Amino acid sequence: MDEADKDHDKNLMKLLGKSRNVSLKINGPNGIKVDPRKVESMTTMPPPTSVPELRRFLGMVQYLSKFLSELSYLTKPLRKLTEDEVKWSWIKEMTMCSRKCNSVK
C-alpha cells in the first residue's frame, strides 16, 4: 500500500468517525431506504383538524418524495385544503390520501 492509499484510508476513517458522532447516515450498498421511525411518526399522527396541522403533516410527508414519485399527485387534495379561499373540510378522500402517503415502508 503506497502513501496515497494510506492517507486516503486515514481520511476516510476520520470522516466516518465524525459522521457517526453527529448521527449522519451514509448510503449503504443498497442505496437509500425509508427511515421506519419517520414513517411511524407519520402513521401514528391523528388526522389534522386545522390548516397548520395539515401543513405540519405535509411537511413530514415531503420526506417521502425520494421514495414516492407520485407524491405530488397523492397530496394534491390535501394541499388544496391549505389555500386561503378553500373552506376546511376533512372528508373520506382526505383520509384515503393521507393513508396512501403513509403506506410507504
Secondary structure as GFF3:
##gff-version 3
##sequence-region A 1 105
A	DSSP	alpha_helix	3	21	.	.	.	ID=ss1
A	DSSP	alpha_helix	36	43	.	.	.	ID=ss2
A	DSSP	alpha_helix	51	61	.	.	.	ID=ss3
A	DSSP	three_ten_helix	62	66	.	.	.	ID=ss4
A	DSSP	alpha_helix	71	80	.	.	.	ID=ss5
A	DSSP	alpha_helix	92	102	.	.	.	ID=ss6
###
